[in-house]
Amino acid sequence: MVKLIAVDLDGTLLNEENQISKKNLEAIKFAQANGIEVVIATGRAHFDVQNIFKETKLKTWIIGANGATIHQPNGELFHSVSINRQDAFQILNWLEQEEYYYEIFSNDSILSRQNGRELLTIEMDRVKSANPEVSIEQLIEAAEKQYSQTGFSYIVSYKDLIVTDVDVYNILAFSFDEEKLQKGKAQFKDMKDVTMVTSAKHNFEFEHKKASKGIALEMLAKKLGMNLADTAAVGDSYNDLSMLRMAGRSAAMGNAAEEIKNSCQEVTLTNIDDGVAHFIYSLLQGPL
C-alpha cells in the first residue's frame, strides 16, 4: 500500500504554462484526503514552491534544491545540507571566469550576478548567429522560465559572499551554448564532496554529495515511520533518478527522456496531459 508519493515539479506536475492543472490539483487533494503523504521534490527553492502553491491552498512536505533542503508542510526547515564553502567558491570562481549565468540557492533567496541576464542575452545572440535554424523564441522562453522564479537577490560577484555566513545549498549554471555546457560538466565531474546533476536541457547543478532527491526521500520516509517499499515517485529528468530508483513504485512522465523511462517501472502520461493525476489515481484506484 502506497503511503507517500513524491512528485517532481518542472516537466512533471507543472504544465507548459508553469501551472498546476485542475486535474493534478484534484488528484493531490484526493491522495491527501485518503491519508497519503504527498511530497514535492524539486530543484527549485522551497520559497519558490510555496509561491507557486499560494493560490492552491496546498500544504505538503517540500524537498527543495535537489534534496539539499527538506521543509515541513508548515514551512519550517526539517533538514538541510549545504555545499562546503571552499567547494562552492571554487565552482563560482570558475563560472564567473567563463562568464556563465548562475544562481545560488540559499536559505531565503536565489542569488544571481547583476550582469547575469545580460550575459545570457549576449550568449543567446551568439548562438542564434552561429545556428540560424535555432528558434530564438524557444531560447527566450527558456530564459524567462528561469527568471520567473521567486526570491531573486543580486550580487556583483560571489566574492560578496565570502564575508557572509550564507549557506549554499545548490548552484545552478545555465547556458545556451552546448560546448560551454559540456566544458562545465567536464570541469567538475571529479569533485570529491559535490554531486552534479542536470534538470533541464540548458543547465547543470551542484549540491553536496549527501544531498539528492533520493537521499531526502529515504530520510523523510524514516522520519514518517514508513518503509521505502510503501513510497512512490514520479519525475521526468536526470535529477529525479535518485528518488525514482529509491521509491517502491516509480513512474516516468510521458515527456521524459528514454533513459528516465527505462529506469522506471512504468510510464505515465505527459505533463500537459495530467500525467501526475493519472499516476496518482492508478496507485489509489481513484477517478480517472
Summary of the structure (lengths in Angstrom):
residues: 288
radius of gyration: 18.6
end to end distance: 19.2
largest distance: 55.6
contacts: 974
relative contact order: 0.18
helix: 43%
strand: 21%
